[in-house]
Amino acid sequence: MVSLHLPSFTPSGGLPCDSPTGRANGGLAPRPRLPMLLGFEGGLASNPSGSTPLSTVSLGDGSQRRRSLGEMDEEAQLQELGWSSATLVNFVENASTSLHWVGLDGTILWANREELSTLGYTADEYIGHSIVEFHVDKVRIHDILRRLLAGETLRDVPAQMIHKDGSIVHVRIDCSACFDEAGAFSHTRCFNRNVTAGGLEASERQKLDAHSLASASLELARREVDMKEALLHQMLPPKVATDLSAGRTVPPEAFEHVTLFFSDVEGFTHISASVPPGEVINFLNVLYTVMDYCVSLFPIYK
């Protein structure tokens, strides 16, 4: 663990004028005080080959030797890499990813511009407040803090945060904890990725799926009703079937003259015993289809 102590930018100082926001405000942009400690794991940087950058050191006897960044103090490390404290501060303050630190009691110690912009708060409205205030699911954020205190590194954890206007911001959290040399918890180091657009798309898909399911269920119910009505109209006279479908009582009707016709298939018992069942069913289907057609030509009820 290499800890880099950075100078703090107070409201009277502001950001370097090379930042976009600084230029917009005439060269300096007032900002809340940035915490002094910025932790990096595994050194400040590595060269393209993956090895630790080396520096030439002159020894008292006139000889020279090479030393790694790990052997240097923090200021020497920055000088070796050609960095300045202001450059690092400008980098984290204006990063396109939301960054924030949270203390042991859940208080937000620092947040960069992207974090404040994403949620719509000013620094005073956000920094110094409990992170729990800005989460929809209080149980989830308490569990996240508990896991960080235990030294766990969290990756791609979904959460919902509350925007200043009351809307929900869907985020994915990558976070770890920073511990001091004595092993005591110092603060969290959290990156929040705004995935609200993806979250809304998923929500819309869920709504569409629910709508499609409801429509399919309604269509199935309609088909069942149509089948029942069709069956009733096949079994009963149309007027009787309509009244029954509507839930109305069907009064009895009297007819002065009625003709009844009965038909039978001669030798059907023998046919059923000597012919495969499938052929019997096909034969009856053809017979009843012809009979239904004949009945439909006259004002009679079958």
HELIX and SHEET records of a PDB file:
HELIX    1   1 PRO A   20  ALA A   24  1                                   5    
HELIX    2   2 LEU A   69  GLU A   71  5                                   3    
HELIX    3   3 GLU A   74  LEU A   81  1                                   8    
HELIX    4   4 SER A   85  GLU A   93  1                                   9    
HELIX    5   5 ARG A  113  LEU A  119  1                                   7    
HELIX    6   6 ALA A  123  TYR A  126  1                                   4    
HELIX    7   7 ILE A  131  PHE A  134  5                                   4    
HELIX    8   8 LYS A  138  LEU A  149  1                                  12    
HELIX    9   9 THR A  196  MET A  235  1                                  40    
HELIX   10  10 PRO A  238  SER A  245  1                                   8    
HELIX   11  11 PHE A  268  SER A  274  1                                   7    
HELIX   12  12 PRO A  277  SER A  296  1                                  20    
SHEET    1   A 2 VAL A   2  HIS A   5  0                                        
SHEET    2   A 2 LEU A  37  PHE A  40 -1                                        
SHEET    1   B 2 LEU A  54  SER A  58  0                                        
SHEET    2   B 2 GLN A  64  SER A  68 -1                                        
SHEET    1   C 5 ILE A 108  ALA A 111  0                                        
SHEET    2   C 5 SER A  98  VAL A 102 -1                                        
SHEET    3   C 5 PHE A 185  ASN A 194 -1                                        
SHEET    4   C 5 ILE A 168  PHE A 179 -1                                        
SHEET    5   C 5 LEU A 154  ILE A 162 -1                                        
END                                                                             
